[in-house]
Amino acid sequence: MREKGGRLRAMLPDTRLFDVSDPAVSWDGKRIAFAGIEHADSSWRIYVIGADGSGLTQVTHTDRSLDLSSLGPTALLRYRRYDDFDPCWLPDGRIVFASTRFPQSAQERHLPVSNLFVVGPDGSGLQRITSERNGGEEPTIDQTGRVLYSRWFFNPYLATDQGDPGWTLDRAKAAPADTVDHWQLVSIFPDGDRIEFAAGEMGAAHRAAAYQPAVLRDGRIVAVTSAEGSLFGITGIPRVAAFGARLGTAPVVIGALTGTSVSPAVLPNGRILYSYAELEPGPRRLATFTSGPLRREFRLEVMRPDGRDREWVLSLPEEDVLDAVPLVKRKVPPVIGPQGGIDDPAWTLPVTRLDQVRRGDDTFRFDCLNVYLTGPVDSPFPDAPRISKGARIRFFAALARPEAATGDTVVLVRDAKLEPSGAVHESDIPGDVPLFEQLVDENGRLMRSAHGPAHVPGSNFSRIGSGTKCVGCHEGHSALPVPKNNLEAKWFNASTSATPTVSTGTGAESLTDRRAKGTTGWVAATQQGEWARLTWPLAVEARAVVLYASGTPGLHLRECQLVFYRDGQEVGRALVKDVKAQGTRIDFPPVRLDALEVRPTRVTGPRVALAEIETIARMIE
């Protein structure tokens, strides 16, 4: 404890615990939960102590009594030890923490898999609330009462069209695509239901990792990230970053770039408290969270949320100062979700057999209102897959195999046809089981967007007895707002499924890339007789088109004709005037078409220019 005047005092006798970490202060400021170990070779467990240093209580215990024989001959040796860590107080007074007590081997490097559990401060009511395939750690509570945490998102099973079963472990046989192997931020209800993407940049290889999240007073998030790549080992330099309020925006590193920063916490005045270590000069700057060959000791610092006004707080000679949190009373977020525990407890052990995941009980309902729905123009969300005839969805489940290279075996548990509208409504999907999905066409070939195959690059899960409700096809959990009803969800921007062609000039492909603001787009060679055409592989029913002006100075589309086609025949027209940078929308009675042309009739400047064409349409049922 660092007192207000700067005096330090130990809250535990040096002989009581061998090591401690991860302190978390209760909402009333009277108790502290933390992780500790009794001896050098013992496991980490959760403890609670009074803020005055009294009443030390062990909350979790070593109670491995499970029969692990179903997991194979190596299970007992591999899973005999497990650790509890990263405690956090829930608004209802319970504690959520991370643990490796649910016996799994990660799909990479055979690391023990962490998941989130909840327990009462007296040790009662222990239940698992996540079913992460590779890891779930560092829980905290956001202002709505949801549990925000870091998940290790990774999938070694890559999409392929080279025969069944639609995936491969051989990268040489895989379809071209971005791959994901990092920690990302998600949030759930305290019972593990309704997982959502919480913060960070969308789009596999372009999204920075995020670990140790903390919530600012305005609801924004700060977390540890690494611009160099993974936060594992010494491949990246951990630094504190601020995530924008707008979901999908890239994090911005704050504070000094000459060292490594970890363990952010938010003070009552809104400033960020964190641990910082200067990096020693060398040919490479390498660092890990708590150790590294080229760094000095961690000290405590504070800074504003924008990274300015850094100040020293505390340092100790030849010791690291880590995991600092303010001992203050805080406003309690709302208590959300079911009260009084979980009605359908999660599996005691990982599933190992196909018949277990094909049972009719212990399931959830999967509802995606429209896999083709994508984010607005200029939003950071990746494209949904292109429309396809006879589209199907495949659900794959991971069966535990500790001795396997990936720690599991993947099996196909459901192959179902999409509804003509693009919706998926499937009951009896196995709950609390790691899953990933892919979309294929009527010939079994992978469906694709402009960014790669429609194949989830990580594992996801849903609680037993729950139901998902999402739109789009992104990364195993919804990031887009769900429309208020099925009817509205049927309408989407169909332009990303079209093939663009133009009369002359450059930039045809940019007409359907969902980027408009400030972009050049299509620029034709002349101002007369030019046209741009979108052609779809299937007919759709359109009700509106939005045209976006080019950012090229001096070129302005004053008026144009929209011409609609079906099977090569004109089926309608619409007039658009004064195309603006923020978009000019023209609504018309729904028309079934498989192509449309933009024919400029009046322009300012020597050439025709257009940034983007958005087509509001739905599938023909």
N, C-alpha and C positions, 0 to 999 in steps of 0.2 A: 504494500500500500504506500503510495506517495501522498502524503498529506498536503493540504493547501499551501503550507509554508515551505514545502520541499523536503521535509523529513521523511525518511524511509523506515518502514517497520515490516518485519516478517509476520505474516498471518498464521503460519504454521511453524512448529519447531523443525529444525533441520533434519531431525531423525524420524519425523512422522511419515513422510513420503519420499521416495527416491527422486521423483520428478513430477512436475505439474505443468499444465498448459491450458489454453482455451478458456479463460474465465468469462463468465456471462452473468451480468447483474440482473436480478429480478426487477420487475416493473416498479415495485415499491421501494427499491434500493436497499432492502434489508438482508438479502441473501445473495450468495454467489455460487453458481454451479461451475464446475471445472472438471477437467480430466486429470487423472493422476495414476501413478504406478507405485506399488509398495516396495518392489525390489528391482534390481537391474534387469532381471530375466522374467519379470511378471508382465501381465497384460494391462493395458490402459482400461480404467473404469471411471464412471462418472461419480462425482462427490458433490455435496452441497455443504456450505459453511456460512455462518452468519457474517454480516459485514464487519462485526466487531471481532471476528476471529473465533467465536464460540460455536458450539453445536456441530462440529464436523460429523457428517453422516455419509456413509457409502450408499449410493443409490442403485447402481448396477453391480452384479456379482458374476463370478465365474460359475456358471451353472449348465455347462454343456452336458446334457443328458439325452441328446438326440441319437437315434440309431442311424448312422451314416452309411450303412452297408449298401443302400440302394444307389449311392453315388460312385461305387466302385472301390477297388482295393487301395487306391491311394488317398481316399478321402479322409480317413482317420488321421493319417500322418499330416496331411496338408491343412486340415481344418481344426485340429485339436486346440489351437490357440486363436483367439479373436480379440479385437480391441474395440473399445467404446471411446468416442472423442467428439469434439465440436459441439458441446451442449448449448442450447438456446432456450429461453423461457417462452412458452406459449402464452397467449393472452388469458387462457383459463387456468393458469398456474401449473400446468404440466411442463415437462421438459422434452424437447425434441433434440435428438442427437444422432450422430453418424456412428455406424458400427460395421464391422466385418463379420458379425455373428451369423448372418445368413450365408451359408457356405457356398461360395462360388469362386472360380478362377477367372480373372479378366481375360478378354479375348486377345490381349497383348501382354507379353512378358509374364504371364501367369501370376500377376499381382492379385492379392486378396481384394474382393469386391466390397465396397462400402455401400450401405443403404441407410435410409433414415428410419428411426424408430421413435416412438413416444413412450413416456413413462411418467408416473407420478413422482413427486419429490421424495416420497417414502418408498419408492421402488415398486409400487403396485401398478397394474394395468399395462404391462409392457406389450407393445404391439408394433409390428413393422408396417410402414405406410408407403414405402416405395419399392419398386421391383426393377431397379436399374441393372442393366446387364454389366456395366463396367465400373460405375461408381457414382455416388451421390454424397456430397459433403458440404460443410460450411453453411449450415442453415441459419437464417436470420428471419425476422418478421417484418413485412412491409406495413404501410399505413392502413391497408385494408384488412389486415389480419391473416393474409396468406403467408405461407412459408416459402421464402425465396432461398434457393440453394444452387450450388454448382454441380453440374452433372458431366461426367466424362462421356462425350458423344463420339462413337467410333463404330464402324461396321467392317469387319474383314471380308464379308461376303459381298463381292462386287457384282454389279449387274452385267449380264452378258446375253447375247443372242446366239451363242454357239451351243445350241442344244439345251435340253432340260438339265437341271431344274430352274434355269433362269438366273443363276448366280454362279460365281466362281471365286476361288481363292487365288487364282493365277492372274496377276495384273496384266500379263501379256494377252490374255483372252478376254479381258474386261472391256466393256464399252467405254469410250472416252468420257470422262466425267471428273469434276472436282471431287476430292475425297476429304473427309472430316476426321480429325484426330485431335480433339482439344476439349477443354472444359467450357461449358456454356451456361448461361443463367436461365433458369426456369423457375416457376412458382406453382404451388399446389395448395389445396385446402389442407388443414391440419389432419384430416383423415386420409390424405393421399389422393383425393379425387381432383379432377378438372385441371390437369397439368396444362400450363401455357408457357410459351416462350416469353421471357421477361425483359430482356434488354440485350443490345448488341447488334452488330451488323449482320444482315442476312446474306447468304450466298457463301457456300462452303469454304473455299480457300481464302476468301477475302474477310472473313470474320475473325477478329482477334479473340484469343482465349479470355476467360473471365473466371476469377476465383476469389474467395473471401469477400463476398459482397457486403456492403453496408448501405443503409438508406438515408439520404439527406432529408432535411426538414421539408423541402419542397417536393419530396417523392422521387427525385432522381436518385440514381444509384452510382456509387463509386465501388470499384473492385480492383483487384490485382490482375494485370494483363501482361502480355509479352508480344511485342511487335515482331520478334524474331521467329515465333512459332510456338511450339508446345511449351507448357510450363513444367514438364517433367525433366528430371536430370539437370543438365547444364546447357540445354540447347537455347535457352532464352534468358533475358534479364527481366525479372519481375519488377513491374512498376505500377503505381497507383494510377488509375484512369477514371475519368468521369464519363458516364453514359448519358446521352441526351434523353429528354422526356419523350421524344418521338421514337416509338418502337422501330427498330431496324436501322438506326443511325450508328455510325462507327464511334467507338469510344475515343476519347481524347486524353492522351497521357498528360498528367499534371505534375507539378513539382520538378525537382532536379532530374536531369538526364545523365548525370555523371555518376549515379549510383543505383542501388536497388532498393525498392520500397515495398513493404508488405504490411499486412494486418491493419487496414484502415478502420477507424472507428469515428463516429460522429459525436462531437461535443455539444452541450446545450446551446452554445453560442453559434452553432452552425459550422465551426471550423472542423478540420479533419485531423485527427490524431493518428500517427502511423509510425512504424519502425523503419529506419533508414540506415543504410550502410554505404559508405564510399567504396568504389571499386579501385583496387590497386592498378597502377599502369601495367600494361603488358600487351603482348601481340594480340590477345583476344580477351574480351571482358566476359568472364563466365561467372554465373552466380546461381544459387538455388534459393529456395525459400529460407532455409536456416543454416546453410553452410555453403562454402565455395572456396576454391583455392586462391581466388584473387579479390577478396573483399576484406574490409575492416569490420569491427564489431557493429552490431545494430544498436542505434540509439533512438530515443523518442524525439519526434518533432511534431509540430502542428503547422497547418497552412490553411488558407482559404480554399473554398471549393474550386476556385479557378486556378489554384496552384501558386498564388502570390503570397507574399508576406510569410515566408517560412521562418520558423523560430525553433531554437533548441529547447528541449524540455528536460531530458535526463539522459545521462550516459554513465556506464559503470566500467571501470578498467578491466579489460580482458574478459568481459561478459557481454552476452547479447541481451538486450531488453526487447521483449516481444509480447504480442497479444494484449496490449494495454486497452482497457475499457474504462469509461468514466463511471464512478460510483455515484449515481444520481437517481432520483425518482423520475419516472417518465410517464407520459400519458399512455394508457393501455389501449391498444388497437381493439377493434370489435372482435368478439368471439364468433366465428363463422363455422358453417358446416354442422353435421350431426353432433349432438351433445351426448355425453355418457358413453363414449367408446365407439368402436367399430362393430357393426352388426355382423359383417362377413369377414372374419379374420383372414389375413393373407396365408398362403401356403407355409407350412412349417419348414419344408425342404424344397429346393429347386425341383422342378419336374424333370423326369428322366425318360418318360415313355410317351409315345404318340397317343395311346389310349387315354392318358391323363388330360391332354389338352383338347381331346375331342369329346370329352364328357359334356353332357348338357347342363350340368350345374357349375358353380364357380366361374361364371362367365360375365361378360358385359356386352352392351349394345354399341355398335359402331355406326355412327351417322355422319357422313360427309355430304352436305347438301348439294355440293357441286364441285367436282374435282377440277373443273376447267376455270373456276373463278380465280382471278388474280387481283393484285393490288392496283390502285389507281395509277395513272400516268405520273411519272416522276416519284413514285413511292419506292422505298428500298427493297420491297419484297420481290423474290425471284418469280419468273414466269411460271404459270401453271403449264401442264403438258398440253400439246396440241391435240385438237379433237381427232377422234379416230373411230372408225366403224367397228361395231361389235366389241367395244372395250371391256376388259375384265380386270379385276383386282385380285391379287394373290396375297394371302397372309402367311408369313413364315414365323415359326416359333423356334426358340433356342432351347434345346434339351441339354441338361447339365452332363458333361463328360470331362471330369477333372484331368484325366490323363491325355485328352486330345490337345493338339497344338493350340487351338483356339479356346479350349476349356468347354466346348459344347459341340453339339451336332444340330444342324438346322433342318427342320422338316416343314413341308407344306401342310397347313391345317385347313385352308379354305381357298377355293378358286371360284369366284362369283362374278356374274355378269353385272356391269354397271347398268343402271336405269338409263333409258334413252336421253334423259335430261342431263346426265352426268352425275347423278346422285348415287351414293352407296348407303344402303340401309341393311345392315347385317346383324342378326341376333346371335347370341351364344358364341361369341368370340372369347377365347380363354382369358380370364382375368388374372392379374398379378403374375403374368408370364412375359418375359422379354419377347417382343415381336418386331418385325419390320415388314413393310408392304412394297409391292411394285405393281405398276399398271402395264398391261400388255394389250395388243390389238387382237382382232379376230384370228390372226394367224399365229398368235403367241409371241410376237416380236415386241420388244420393249417400246412403250410409248415414250416420247421425248418432248422436252421443251427446247427453247433456244440455248439453254445452259446445260443440258445433259439428260440422261434417262430418268424416267419417273420411278425412282428406286430410293427408298429412305436410306440415307447414309449413316444411320445409327440405329439403336434399338429404342423402342418406346413401350409403354405399358398403360393399362387402365385398371382401376380397382375392381375387384369382384363386386357385382351388383350395381355398378355404375353405368354410365353411358357417355359416349363422346358426342360432341356436336361441333363440327368444324366445316370449313370450306377450303378449297384449293388443295394442292398437293405439294407440301413443302418438306418438312424435316421430322415427321413423326408426331408433331403436335401443332395445333393451330396457332398462327400468328396474326391472321387477318380477323377483323371483326365479323361475326356471323350475322347475316341478314336476319330480320325479325321473323321471316316465315319462308317456307319452301318456295312459294311462288316468286318472291323477289330474288331468292338465291339462284333461280334458273338463268337470270340475265347476267352476262359477263362480257368482258372485252374480248371479242373473237378475233381481233386483228392479229394477235400473236400466233394464231393458227393458220394465217394466210400466207401465201407466197407473193411478195411485192415485185412488180415490174414497172418500169418507167419508159417513157418515149425516148428521152435523151438525158444526159447529165450523170451525176454521181449521187450516191447516198440512198439508193432504193431500199436497201436493207434496214436503214435507220427509220423508215416510216412505220415500222411495227415493233420497235424495240422498247416502247413504253418510256422513252426519254424525250422530253420536249423542251423544257425550260433551258434557254440559253444555248441550245444545240443548233447546228447548221441544218441537219436533215438532208432532204433531197433538194438539189439545185440543178435545174434544167439548163440546157445550152441556150435557149431562147425564151421569149415571152409569149409566143403564139404557137398554137397547134400542139401544145404539150399535154401530156396526161400521165397519171399514175394509177396503177391497177392492183387490186388485191384479189387473189383467187383462192378459194377454199377447196379442200378435198371432198367435203360434204356440204350439202346445202344447209343453211341456217336461217332462222327468222330474225331479221333485224328490225329495230324500232327507232334507232338514233345513230348518228355519226357525229363525232367531235373532231374538228380539225384544229391543229396547233400551228401557229405561225413560226417560221424559221427565225433563228436568232441572227441571221446574216443582215448586217446593216444595209438599208436602201432597197431591200426587196420586200414587197408587201402584196399578199394575195387579197385583192379587193372583192372578187366575186368568182364563183365557180359553180359548175353543175355536178351533182352526183348522179351517176347513171348505174342502175342496178340490173344484173343479168341473172338468168337461170337457164342452164343448158344452152348457153350461147345466144339466148333471146333476151332482148330488153324487157324488163318487167316493171320499171318505174324510174322516176327522176325526182330530184329535190334540188332546190336552189339554196346556196350558202353565200352570205355576204359578210365582208369585213372579217377575215380570219385573224383572231387575236392570239397573242403569245400565251395567255392563260386558257385558251381553248374557246372555240365557237361551236356551240351544239345546235344541231338541227334535228328536231323530232318529226316523225312521219308515221302514218299508219303502218303496222307491221307488214313486212314484205319478205317473202322467201326468196333467197338468192344464193348463188355460189360464187359471185364476183361482183365487184363494184369498181367504178372508175371515177376519179376526180379529174374533171376537165376545166382548167382555169379559163375564164373568159375576160377578166379584167385584172391587171396587175400594175403595181408601181415598181419601176426599175427595169433593167434590161433582161432579166431572167425570172422564171417562175421558181419559187422556193416554198418548201413546206416541211415542217419538222416532224409531224406525227399524225397518224390517222387512227382514231379509236372508234371501234364499231361495237355498239351495244346490241347484243344478239342473244339468242338462246337456241338450244338444239331442237330439231324437229322431232317430235315424239310420234 
